[in-house]
Amino acid sequence: MKLGIAGRTAIVCAASKGLGKGCAVALAQKGVNVVISARGEEALAATAEEIRSETGVTVRAVVCDVTTIMGRAELLGACPDPDILITNAGGPPPGDFREFSLEDWQKAVNANMLSPIEMIKATVDGMLDRRFGRIVNITSATVRSPIDELCLSNGARGGLTGFIAGLSRKTIAHNVTINNLLPGPFDTDRLRGNLAYRAKDQGRDVAEMTEIAAANNPAGRFGTAEEFGATCAFMCSIHAGYMTGQQILMDGGAFPGTM
């Protein structure tokens, strides 16, 4: 399927690896020029070169921390008027809410709620003026089905979801859509970290816990970054102009509800 976005420009945050990289690669494969960011220079440079050599699109790598004012300024300085924005940031650590300080909560809210909002605020008006824009926020399946030990993520991402629900209804008339993409268990560093925490908490072997988690998913496996990126690319396409304010859950069928 032709997505109709070749020649467009996208910012993809936290794109040196994992799901962010999957999204950047999928967009580039459809002819989108990408500006990718991450904190680690070496991994980001390697990803940028990989995308360039495989797709031929223009790739710019910006080493920055998008959860900071300075980091966002650097990224937006490199690409002030993107047609597509993929917000993404590493999730906060798991744990018992009793153990987290006010500073821990503030960091989580800043990274997973306020930083995406600031990126949207800086780019959405240009999209509205040009009458094209696609914003996809990579959040978490915990928005639909909270996990107790991920309380920091539950709270911060829930706040972003509520904000998007309102704004997305105001932008769609101008062909600017805003949706959230909710990953469940994907084969990423984040998943492995959470499984390691759970294994330690239960006194079990990490490898055993990982095998059990994959087997217990209805799909019998974890998702891949390629699958995630392909879905993100479609959400950014001309074919998704009638979809906004939605929570697109990708979890292999783990959520047991009907809605």
Secondary structure, DSSP 8 states (H G I E B T S, - for coil): ---S-TT-EEEESS-SSHHHHHHHHHHHHTT-EEEEEES-HHHHHHHHHHHHHHH---EEEEE--TTSHHHHHHHHHH-SS-SEEEE-------B-GGG--HHHHHHHHIIIIIHHHHHHHHHHHHHHHHT-EEEEEE--GGGTS--TTBHHHHHHHHHHHHHHHHHHHHHGGGTEEEEEEEE-SBSSHHHHHHHHHHHHHHT--HHHHHHHHHHHSTTSS-B-HHHHHHHHHHHTSGGGTT--S-EEEESTT-S----
